[in-house]
Amino acid sequence: MTEPRRTSAPFGVIVAVLVLVVVAALVAVLSRRPAVEAPEASTPPPGVEGRATTGQAPPAVEAGAREGAAAPAGAGAAGEAGQAGAVQGGAAGAPPGPSDRRGTAGAPPPLTAQAMMRRAFVAARSSVENRRGVGDDVSGFDVAGSKGVEVKRAPEIPGRIEFSMEPLRVKPGDKYSLRISLVNEGKKTIEIADVQVRTIVNGRETTQQLRPQVAEVASHQNEIVYELRRAWERTTASWSLEAVIISRRQDVYRNRVTWK
């Protein structure tokens, strides 16, 4: 009757020890799990300490923003990539490239219609000379030994060029006519051989050889040699015209009209 009691006591002790071991193992596992996960969630990546984590750009984008701010505009593919990185990373305040300032410098704007109407056409003093030249045997002049002295041959038939402009003042789009007249101040008839017009508009020169409307101008007569009919351009800022009429006697009549 006493031997069964001796065998049951050691068995209960073994069961109690096993239960304690299992409980201790569970407690150890549960206590270690938060300690492992906490450092990974709270540790910020290197180089971004002190910055907000919400909406933060990755380090690669920040590097692209720095490259885009340092690279000059128009540097090629590398400069374009850097500018794209600056936009994605939120970079602001970068100076505009040369293409943004292109077009700010250039030709001055054309005159306004009011400024054009304040100008008028002013003719210079007409001149005439014979272009056959002067020989070395001119009486009273040392042509061969003189320097800075221009000797002109007197015309065979004196005369002058006159201009007539209608309207007297123009604005953009106006139709105008410029009459070129030759006044014969001599006693003989002037036979016209050639008519040339040299126009300078905004510094650009154009020369034309014209067909005269009359073949000759009688003594003490005033004849319209040619009439220009054109439209006034809105881009005109400066304008002048020089008329040259050459006679068959080689007399050269010259005059200029300027818009100012």
C-alpha positions in Angstrom: 0.0 0.0 0.0 2.9 2.5 0.6 4.9 2.0 -2.8 2.4 3.6 -5.1 2.7 6.9 -3.1 6.4 7.0 -3.6 6.1 6.8 -7.4 3.5 9.6 -7.8 5.4 12.3 -6.0 8.4 12.6 -8.4 6.1 12.6 -11.4 4.2 15.7 -10.2 7.5 17.5 -9.6 8.6 16.9 -13.2 5.3 18.2 -14.7 5.5 21.4 -12.6 9.1 22.0 -13.8 8.1 21.5 -17.4 5.2 24.0 -17.1 7.5 26.6 -15.6 10.0 26.2 -18.4 7.3 26.6 -21.1 5.9 29.7 -19.4 9.4 31.2 -19.1 10.1 30.6 -22.8 6.9 32.3 -23.8 7.6 35.3 -21.7 11.1 35.6 -23.1 9.8 35.5 -26.7 7.1 38.0 -26.1 9.4 40.4 -24.3 12.1 40.3 -27.1 9.7 41.0 -30.1 9.1 44.8 -29.6 12.7 45.4 -28.8 13.7 44.2 -32.3 11.1 46.1 -34.3 11.4 49.5 -32.6 14.9 50.5 -33.8 14.0 49.9 -37.5 10.9 52.2 -37.3 12.5 55.0 -35.4 16.0 55.3 -36.9 16.1 57.9 -39.7 18.3 57.4 -42.8 21.8 58.9 -42.6 22.2 62.5 -43.8 18.6 63.6 -43.3 18.5 64.2 -39.5 16.2 67.0 -38.4 14.0 66.8 -41.5 10.3 65.9 -41.8 9.7 62.3 -43.0 6.3 63.0 -44.5 6.7 63.7 -48.3 10.5 63.8 -48.0 12.4 63.3 -51.3 14.8 60.4 -51.5 18.6 61.1 -51.4 18.8 60.5 -55.2 16.3 63.2 -56.0 18.2 65.7 -53.7 21.4 64.9 -55.5 19.6 65.7 -58.8 18.4 69.0 -57.4 21.9 70.0 -56.4 23.2 69.1 -59.8 20.4 71.0 -61.6 21.1 74.1 -59.5 24.9 74.0 -60.2 24.8 73.1 -64.0 24.4 76.1 -66.4 21.5 76.4 -68.7 22.0 74.8 -72.1 24.8 72.4 -70.9 23.2 69.4 -72.6 21.6 66.2 -71.3 23.3 66.5 -67.9 22.0 70.1 -67.4 18.5 69.0 -68.4 18.6 66.0 -66.0 19.7 68.3 -63.2 16.8 70.8 -63.9 14.3 67.9 -63.8 15.7 66.8 -60.5 15.3 70.4 -59.1 11.6 70.5 -60.1 10.9 67.1 -58.5 12.8 67.9 -55.4 11.0 71.3 -54.9 14.1 73.5 -55.7 13.2 77.1 -56.3 14.9 80.4 -57.1 17.2 79.2 -59.9 18.2 82.0 -62.2 16.7 81.9 -65.8 19.0 80.7 -68.6 20.1 82.8 -71.6 17.1 81.6 -73.6 14.7 83.3 -71.2 16.3 86.7 -71.8 16.6 86.2 -75.5 14.7 88.9 -77.4 15.0 91.6 -74.8 17.8 93.3 -76.7 17.4 94.2 -80.4 16.4 96.9 -82.8 14.5 99.9 -81.3 10.7 99.9 -81.8 9.3 101.7 -84.9 8.0 105.3 -84.5 4.4 105.8 -83.5 2.0 107.5 -85.9 2.0 110.7 -83.8 5.8 110.8 -83.9 5.8 110.4 -87.7 3.2 113.2 -88.2 5.6 115.6 -86.4 8.3 115.0 -89.1 8.5 116.7 -92.5 10.4 116.3 -95.8 13.3 118.8 -96.1 15.1 119.2 -99.4 18.8 120.1 -99.5 20.5 122.5 -101.9 20.7 121.3 -105.5 24.1 121.1 -107.2 25.2 120.7 -110.8 28.6 120.0 -112.4 29.9 118.6 -115.7 31.6 115.2 -115.2 33.9 115.4 -118.2 36.7 116.3 -115.8 39.1 119.2 -115.4 42.4 119.3 -117.2 45.8 120.2 -115.7 45.9 123.4 -117.7 43.1 125.2 -115.9 44.0 128.9 -115.8 44.8 130.2 -112.4 44.8 126.8 -110.6 47.7 124.5 -109.8 45.7 121.3 -110.0 48.6 118.9 -110.1 50.3 120.4 -107.0 47.2 121.2 -104.9 46.0 118.8 -102.1 42.6 118.8 -100.6 41.3 121.1 -103.4 38.4 119.8 -105.5 38.0 121.5 -108.8 34.6 121.0 -110.6 33.8 121.8 -114.2 31.0 124.3 -114.7 27.9 122.8 -116.4 27.1 123.7 -119.9 23.5 124.3 -119.0 22.7 125.5 -115.4 19.7 123.9 -113.7 18.4 122.5 -110.4 16.4 119.6 -109.1 13.2 120.3 -107.0 11.0 117.9 -105.0 7.3 117.9 -104.4 5.8 115.6 -101.8 2.1 114.7 -101.3 1.0 114.6 -98.6 3.5 116.7 -96.7 3.3 114.5 -93.6 2.8 110.8 -93.6 1.8 108.0 -91.2 1.9 104.2 -91.5 -0.1 103.0 -94.5 -0.4 106.4 -96.2 -0.1 106.5 -100.0 2.4 109.2 -101.0 3.8 110.5 -104.3 7.2 112.2 -104.7 7.7 114.3 -107.8 11.2 114.9 -109.1 11.4 118.0 -111.3 14.2 119.5 -113.3 14.4 123.3 -113.7 16.3 124.6 -116.7 18.0 127.8 -115.9 19.9 128.1 -119.1 19.3 129.3 -122.6 19.6 125.8 -124.2 17.5 122.7 -124.0 18.5 120.0 -121.5 18.4 116.6 -123.1 18.0 113.9 -120.4 20.2 110.8 -120.7 19.8 109.0 -117.4 17.9 109.3 -114.1 19.0 107.5 -110.9 17.5 107.4 -107.4 19.3 106.3 -104.3 17.0 105.6 -101.3 18.2 105.0 -97.7 15.6 103.6 -95.4 16.6 102.6 -91.8 20.3 102.5 -93.0 19.6 100.2 -95.9 20.6 101.7 -99.3 18.8 100.9 -102.6 19.8 102.4 -106.0 17.4 102.4 -109.0 17.8 103.5 -112.6 14.6 105.1 -113.8 13.1 105.8 -117.2 12.4 109.6 -117.4 8.9 110.7 -118.2 10.2 113.5 -120.4 13.1 113.4 -122.9 14.1 117.1 -122.5 13.5 120.3 -120.6 13.3 123.5 -122.6 15.0 126.7 -121.6 13.5 128.3 -118.4 11.0 125.5 -118.0 10.2 123.2 -115.1 9.3 119.6 -116.0 8.5 116.5 -113.8 11.1 114.0 -114.8 9.8 111.1 -112.6 7.1 110.5 -110.0 7.4 107.9 -107.2 4.1 106.4 -105.9 4.4 104.2 -102.9 2.9 103.3 -99.4 4.6 104.5 -96.3 5.9 101.6 -94.2 5.1 101.5 -90.4 8.7 100.3 -89.7 10.3 103.4 -91.2 12.4 105.2 -88.6 14.8 107.1 -91.0 14.4 107.9 -94.7 16.2 109.9 -97.3 16.3 110.0 -101.1 18.9 111.3 -103.5 18.0 112.1 -107.2 20.6 112.3 -109.9 19.8 113.5 -113.5 22.5 113.2 -116.2 22.1 115.1 -119.5 23.6 114.2 -122.8 26.1 117.1 -122.4 27.3 115.2 -119.3 25.9 117.7 -116.9 25.0 116.0 -113.5 22.2 117.6 -111.5 21.9 116.3 -107.9 19.7 116.9 -104.9 18.6 115.1 -101.7 15.4 115.1 -99.6 15.4 113.9 -96.0 12.5 113.0 -93.7 13.2 114.5 -90.3 
